[in-house]
Structures are given as structure tokens and as C-alpha cells.
Amino acid sequence: MQRPQKTAEVGCPCEGMLETKSNRGACSIALTETERKDGAENLLERILERNNLNQAYLKVKRNGGSAGIDGMTVEEMLPYLKENREELLKALRSGTYKPKAVKRVEIPKPDGGKRMLGVPTVMDRMIQQAIVQVLQPIYEPLFSESSYGFRPKRIAHQAMKQALEYYKEGYTQVVDLDLAKYFDTVNHEILIGMLREQIKDERVISLIRKYLKSGVMINGLMSPTREGTPQGGNLSPLLSNIYLTSFDRLLESRGHKFVRYADDCNIYVKSSRAAERVMNNCVKFLGFSMYKTGKKAGIRPHSKSIKRFKDKIRELTSRKQARTIENILQRLKRYTTCWIGYYSIADMESKIKGVNEWIRRRIRQIYWKQWKKNKTKHDNLVKLGIGSETAWMWANSRKGYWRISCSQILAMSLTNEYLASVGYDDILERYKVLHTNY
């Protein structure tokens, strides 16, 4: 979304965009209005139009991220563009622009494996974003209603609601298609052929082809890319949806009920023969599972998602870390807010209630560990309303940290109300508020 212009002065773009007030009179990074040409064969002009590039720049700047192989950061983009915009535009118009290779990095997967992620340069990210902003409206009407991933105004919750409707209708057996390493195996020529069906400007086709062929750098060594989309780049999600649209149409032509989110696709059927390779009544999809009790069907987080959630909580609330309670609670809140927000569509109140108490116990354990000395324990217990004699008795206890954390003395001193006052965000209350919206 473009940031609203804060000044009413005509011709004065918003500060922070590619052209600021101080640059008035300078040549634009993009084509002027008089230079624009309409029509499908002049798509490049629309991509290079001033406002489109400004929006792309702001989007990349807002997203942040690591530098690519050239080392340029998002903060260095604007100074570079001010100095090199004419040269950049000339190269893009003439077709001589050459994208830089993508820096390939490994990131850990929840299951213990590793996933390869590409990091384009910030300049290539901006150009890719400019392409997406023009192509997305062209392709959106062509995409399947059953496709939810990487599309405007579509989120995982909508995919799960549609899946739940199929489940309620009796389509409780699911064919779970996980297109393994899909992004790395896209056939370039097939994809280019699909693009040409809608894109008649060969300059744009050529630019996209260059991004597909730009190569990768792994540990300082360059390698060509003969297949796959530039995963990690702004253009990759759109290209992937374009490539998979024919697959969606095939499923529709056969009358299948399905939900696709990027490279995860679930087809819902009633026949066990049609879904012989899939578990009955439960499917792992976008981190969720579905269940059916009598006539009621619902959504719940997958057991692996809960495990990963608790593993992260253990990491954030480790008593071995040298952080203040306030800092620990801030980091904890950031993580749980995101997790609860995503999974709030699921039925999990009893599960969250148990996790909530478990987290509080871990926080009490941290307090007890950080108090260390017996006198410190005694003094803090007294400050929290415990009698001196009782406080001394517990301060001298030989019980371990975890056993003490669930003791009556800490429940009476480090009460739920006290923990809330120092920054603990009650995840049960947060879940209840969000879940009622569904």
C-alpha cells in the first residue's frame, strides 16, 4: 500500500520515496507521463512508471532484509538511485540490464532439515516488485478461486475455512499433495510459454527470463540456474501461481474440491479408494489439522505445530539466559502474539489454557533462579507479601528450580496478576478475543 502524500503541493512527492522535495526538477527514475504508452505491447513503460517504481522502492525498504551479493543494504538504495537512475533506466529500456546472481543461504526447517533460500540484491528486489505490481492485476482474474497462497486479500485462514466447509460436507478423506522442492524445479521454457499468453511485450519477457537465469552464489561460488524460480525474490510467488494455474484448472475440470496454498494442495474426497494414501479424518495442512466429533467438524493446530510452539517457548524462557525478566517477557510477547494471531482460527481453548499456566510456571522458575542467594529470595518474598518466617523456610529449601516453580509459595507471591503487571501477556485472553471473530 502506498503511503499517503502528506503535502498538498502539486508535484511534490512524499518524503522517503525515490524523488523527494529536494530533488524537484531532477530527472525521474521512471518515465514521465508524456512518455507513457498504453497497450499490452508497452508493458515495460507501465513497470517503469514513476509511481509504480516509487511504490516498489517503499515496499522493499519496508520489508528490509539482508543485502545480496553486492553488499548494498536497503538504507543505501535511495542514495544509489539518486546518482544512477538514468543509467539504470537506460539499461532497462534497452534490454542491457543484467540482474545479479542470487545469494543462496540455508535456513533450518522445523523438521530438522534445511531449506535453500535465495537473497537477491536490493536493486533486483525493487525491480522485481515493480514487475509484480503491474502483472498481478493482469493475472489475478485468471487464478483459481481455490488458490490462496501469495495473493492479495487472501490468507491462510480463508483456505482453512474453505477446507472446513468441504470437511463438513462429508469430504473427510484427503489427498495431500506436497510438491517437494517445487520452486527449484520449475521448467523455464514452459513458464515462459505461459507468460507469453498474457504478456505481449517481449522486453518484459526478456527481463523475467534474465531473472530466471541469473544464477546463484553459494559460499562464494557462482552456479547457473537452468530451472526453478528465484525463490526468496519478490517475483517468485507470482510466477509460481502462474505456473500452477494449469494444474488448478485440471483439478477443476475433473470436478475436484480442493484448496491450494502455494505448493501445498489438498484434494477432498469421500471415497477411501481415491484417498488410499492419505490418513482418515486428519490432514496436516498449513500447520492445522481437522477433526470431526459426531456431527461437529472443526479446526485445530497440528500436533507438530504445538510442539514447535512449545519448543520455542522453552528457548525464550530458558533459566540459563542472562536477560532481565522484562526483556524475556517482551521477546515472549512478540513471539506468542504472532503465533496466536495465526492459529486463532483453531479450536484450542483447553490447549492454550494449559500452555498459559505452563509458561507462567517457567517464568516463576526464572525469578527463583535469578534471585540466587537465600537472603535475596527471603527479601523478595517478603516484598511480595509473604511472612518473614515462611519466607526464610522457603528461601532455604533444597528443592530444585522446577519443583519450586509450581509451589504454593510462588503462586501466592508471583501471582498471575503480578506477572501481568510486569509484562506477561495472557495468551488465553488474547486467544479468546481473536477466536470469537471467527
Secondary structure, 3 states (H helix, E strand, C coil): CCCCCCCCCCCCCCCCCCCCHHHCCCCCCCECHHHCCCCHHHHHHHHCEHHHHHHHHHHHHHHCCCCCCCCCCHHHHHHHHHHHHHHHHHHHHHCCCCCCCEEEEEEECCCCCEEEEEECCHHHHHHHHHHHHHHHHHHHHHCCCCECCCCCCCCHHHHHHHHHHHHHCCCCEEEEEECCCHHHCCCHHHHHHHHHCCCCCHHHHHHHHHHHCCCEEECCEEECCCCCCCCCCCCHHHHHHHHHHHHHHHHHHCCCEEEEECCEEEEEECCCCCCCCCCECCCCECCEEEEEECCEEEEEECHHHHHHHHHHHHHHCCCCCCCCHHHHHHHHHHHHHHHHHHHCCCCCHHHHHHHHHHHHHHHHHHHHHHHCCHHHHHHHHHHCCCCHHHHHHHHCCCCCHHHHHCCHHHHHHCCHHHHHHCCCCCHHHHHHHHHCCC
